[in-house]
Amino acid sequence: MSHTLPLRGRRVLVSGAGVAGPALAWWLARYGAEVTVVELAPALRTSGFAVDFRGPTHLGVLAAMGVLDELRAGQTHAGAISCVDEHDREIFRLPAEFAGGDLEVYRRDLSRILYEHGADRVEYLFGDVITGLVETADGVRVDFARAASRTVDLVVGADGLHSGVRRLVLGPESAYVRHLGYHLAGWDLPNELGVDTVSRQYNVPGRMAGVAADQRDPARAGALVVFAAPRLDFDWRDLDQQKKLVADAFAGLGWHVPHLLAHLRDAPELYFDSISRVSVPRWHTGRTVLLGDAAWGVTLGGMGVGTGVVGAYVLAGELALAGGDHRVAFPAYESRLRGYAMRWQRGASPGRFLAPATGWGLGLRNRLLATGPVQSMLLRGTGSLATDLDLPDYPARV
């Protein structure tokens, strides 16, 4: 093992250029690995919601990467959440720290900063996807939809809830992804309603529609909808079909919903997904390992992004300590992180919180969240879950 850069000469392919993938790529390159990130999208994604980091564990990793100050300079200073009735009268309000944690940034900004931070040392292949993985005695042969095949030492699936790497090495998504009974969608629109940065959310049983001004551009706004539905059969890349599913689910509702749906028709991008929970009994097999939502994701789980960044730090650090020996590093990574990553998965579906399915459940949620003690309990719970992990101080040189 090199006494300067412990991963020098190791070829690592990372699938996914969202958050966990670029974070891992930066750490691996710092330890000397030759890293390639492949991403299905043709460029860095510009859509997505704000994401938050909580507590010294999350912020400590960002500081160690040298990106914390830049992220703070672009933070959203999240607004509160106001639940309103059809006449826009407030029912209850959750404070800004409930949604925004200690640091909130737009996912697009986080992804860009992580990408730029390592772009000079990491190869990125946009607009491509892994189509085949064959492990050999001394590597993994990787086939792509567009690029020429290549052999690498290790493969990391950081490609999200619907991970292609997980499917190729462990089997169909249905074995690992449990639908939690809800879907969500988000899109941008002009702020013709004149809303501020306090997210206003309107509910009827099984449906929630919300809107808030863009934190940095008050002329723009973002819509978010959540609705109860069984697992839907749709093409993840069919924008028109996704728009129709949303429009059908919210047809006939009052409040600002008709205005939001009118702008949905012309939205160039739409974030649309099921609210699901990922459960993978073992995160690694052979020379392939899963990271982030591919291994432990919950849609809108609250700390998925922070846990993905922490996971990238641990995975790269364990590989460095093991001199690149995946037989040692992968089990150590999973042993250290699994309890932390899975703990925050165990709560109720985020959909049931955002859009209770019955009138009785909706009324109960509103009454409980209007009380200070319940709000304080929720804030304490998310904070303790985010910080409950002792991280090793992995040395840059081993």
N, C-alpha and C positions, 0 to 999 in steps of 0.2 A: 504493500500500500504506500502511495506517495505520502511524504511528510509535509507536503505543501498544499496540494489540492487533491483531496481524497477521491474525487470522482473524475479525475483527468482521464480522458479517453473513453469514458462510458457514454454510449449513445442512448438517449432516452427520448421516446416519442410520447407526447402528451396530446390527448384528444380533448378539445374544448378550450376556447379563448374567451371564456366569460370572466370569472374572477379567480376561482381556485387554480385553474390551469396556468394563467400568466404568473400568479403568485408562486406556484411551485417551480415554474420555469426559471424565474429569477433566482430562487434559492439554489436550484440545481446548477445553473450556470456559475453562480458564485463559488460553488464547490468544485468547479472545473469540468462539469459534464457538457457534452455536446447535445443540445436540446432542440427539438423541433416541436412546434405546436401546430396541429391541424385543426381547422375550424370550418364547419359546413357553410356558415354565412360568408358572403363575398367580402365583407369588411367588418370591422368592429360594430357591434350593434349600437344603435342610437336610441332604442326604446327601452322600456323597463321602468320600474318604480324606484323610489328612494329606498336605500338600504341603510341599516344602522349597525353600529358597533357599541358594545357595552362593556365597561369595566377594564381593569388593568391587563387581563389576559389578551383580549382583542387588541387594545391600544398598544400593548407592549410589543406585539409582533409587528404591527404597522410601523412603530418607531424603529424597530430593529431593521426593517426594510428601507428606512429612510424616506417613507412616503407620508408620514403622519402630518407634517407641517403643510404639505401641499394639499392633502385632503381637508385639513382644517380650513385652509384658505378658500376652498370651494364648497364648504358644507352648506346645507340648506337652511339651517336654523329652523327646524321643523315646527310647523304650527300645531295647534291643538286639534282634537277631533270633536266635532259637534254633531250629535245625533239630533235630527230635526223631524218634525211631522210634515204632512203634506203642504201645510201653509208656511213652512220654513221657520216654525217656532221651535226653539231649542228644548229638547227633552233632558239631555245631560251632556256634559263636556268632559273629555279626558285630557289631561295636561299634555303639553308638548313632549315631555320626557317619556311618556308612555309609548309613543310611536317612534321617537327619534333617538332614544338612548343617549349615550355620551357624545356620539358623533354620527350625524346622518349626512349621506351624500347620495347623489343620483347614481344609479348603477352604471350608467353610461360613462360618467366621469371617473368612477372607480376603475372600470375596465380599461379606459384609456390611459390612466396614470400608471396602472400596473404594466400595461403593454409597453408604454414609452420607457418605463424604468428599465426594461430588459431587452428592448428591441435590438440594441447594438450587439447583444451576445446570444440572442435566441433567433432561430429561423421560424418564421410563421408561414404556413400554407393556408391561405384563405380560399373559400369556395371549393373545398375538397372534403372528402370523408373516407374513413377507413372502411374497406369492404371485406377484408379477410385478414385473419391472424393465424399463423401457423408457427407453433413453437418448435424449435430445433434444439439440439444438444447445447449449442452455445449462443442462442439468440432467438429472436422472433422475426419471421418474415412477415412484412406488412404489405398488403395490397391496398391501393387507393382507387377511387373512382376516376381520377384524372392523372395524378402524378405517377411516375414510375415506381415500381415496387422497390422496397429496400429492406435491409436487415438491421435491426436495432438490438440493444441489450435488454431494454426494459420498455414496457408500455404502461401508460397511466390513463385510465378513463376518468377524465374530469369533465364529462360531457353531459351532465345534468340528469334530471329525472328520467328522461327517455334515452338513457345512455346506449349508444351503439356498441361501445366496447363491452359493456356488461352483457348485452345480448349475444355478442359473438363468442364470448368465453364462458358464460354461465347459463345461457339459455334465454327463453322468451321473457319479455317484460312482465307478462301476467304472473309470473312466479315470484316477482319481487316488488311490484308496485300495487298498492292497495288503494282503490278509489274510495274517497271519504265522503262522497255524496254531493259534491259541489263543484262548480266551475267558476273561473273568474276571467275577467278581461279588462284591459286598460288601453286607452288611446288619448292622444293629444288633440286639442281643439283651441280655437281662438277664445279668449276670455270675454266673450260678449255678454255674459251674465254679470260681469263685474264682481266676481267672488274674490275673497282674499285668501291668504295661505292657510287659514283654518279649514280643514277638510270637513265639508258638510255632507252628512250621510243620511239617506232616507231609506226606511225599511217598510216592507210589507212582509208577511210570513214567507220565508224561503227566498227572499230577494232583497238585495241592498244595492243602491246606486249612490255614488258619491262624486263630488267634484271639488277641486281646490285650485287656486292659482299656482302657476309655476313659481317656485321659490325665488328664482333669479330673473325671470322675465314675466312680470305681472300681466303683460298683454296675452300670455298663453295660459292655458289651464290643462289639467289632466283629469280624465274621467276614470273611475274604477267601478266595476260592477261585480257582484257575486251572486250566484243563483244555485239553488238546489236542483240537482238533476242526476239521474242514473248515469252510468258510464256511457258516453256518447261515441258513436262510431263516426269519426270524421278524419279528414286528412290534415295532419299537423301543418301542412304547407299551403292549404287552400284558404286564402284570405277571405274570399267571398262567402264560402261556406261557414266560416267562423263568424263573420258579421251577421249572417242570417240567423245563426243559432242565438246570438245575443239579442238581435232585434225581436225574434219570436218570443224569447223568454221575458222581455220587458214591455211587450206590446200592451197598451192600454193603461199604463201607470201614469199617475200625475206627477206633481212636483216639477223638477227640471228634466225629467226623463225624456220627454219628446225632443227637447233641444239637444240633449246629449246624443240621442239616436240619430237625429238629423245629421250631425257632424260625423257620426260613425260611418255613414255611407261613403264619405269621401276621404276617410282617414287613410294615409298611405301605409301606415304600419299599425298593427294591432297585436298586443300581447294577449294571448289566449291559452289557457291551460286548464287541466283538471286540478282540483285540490286533492293531492294524493300523498301517501306516505310510502317511503322506500324502506324495505327491510331485507338486507342481504346477510345470510348467516355467516359468510366468510368473505372479507373484502379482497382477498388476493388468491390467485391461483397461478402457480408457476411463476413466470416472469411478468405477469400482468397484475395490476392493482387498481382499485377504485378509490376515488377521492371526491369529497364534496357531495352534492346532491345525488350523484350516481350511486353512492354507497349508503347515505343516511338521510336523504332529503325529505323535507315536508314542505309542500307549497305554502308560502306565507307563514312559515313556521316561526318567524321572529328572529332567529339567530343563525339562519343557514349560511349567510355570507360570512359572518364573523367566524363561524366554526370551520368553514372551508378554508379561510386564510390561516387559521391556527393549524388545521390539518396539513396544509402545504408545508408549513414550517416544520412540523413533526416528521412528516414523511421524508423530506429532504435531509433533515438532521439525522434521522436514523440510518438512511443510506450512506451519509458521510461517515458516521461512526463505524459502520460495518464495511467501509471501504468499497461500497457498491455491491456487496453480497446481498442479493434480494432474499436469500433463504434466511438470513438473520434479520434484515431490516424490515421486511414486510410484516412478519409476526410482531416485532417490537412496536412498530407504528400502530398496528391494530390494537395491541394490548394496552398501549398508553392512551389511545384516543377513543376507543369504542364506548366506554362508559360515559365519557363527557359528551360525545356526539349523540348518543341515544337518549340521554336523560331528558333533553328538551323535546324529544319526539313524543313523549308519553302523554302529553296533554290531549284535551279534546280537539276535534277538528277545528281549524280556524274558521271554516265555513259556518259551523254551528254558532260560533261566537259572533261573526259578522252578520249572518243572516239566519237567525233561528227559524226553524221550519214551521212552527205553529204560532198562532196568536198568543197562546198561553206562555210559550217559551220566550217570545219576543217581549212580552210585558214583564216577565220575571227578570230578564237580562237588563231591561231599562231601569227597573226599580233598584236592582243591585248596584249597577254602575253609577247610579246617581248618588251613592253614598261614599263618603271619604274613606272609611276603613277598607272597603273592598278595593278601591283604586290603589290605596297604599299597599295592600297585600299583593296585588298584581305586579306593581313596580318592584317590590322587594324580591318577589319570586324570579322575575326575569333577570334581575341583576345578579342574584346569587348563582343561578344556573350558568350565566355567561362567564363567571370568574372562577368556578370551582374546578380548577385544573392547575397543577404545578408543572410548569414547563421547564425542561432542561435548558441550560445555556449552551447550546451546541456551538462548538468552536468553529471559526471560519477555516482553520487549518488544523488538521488532525495528525 
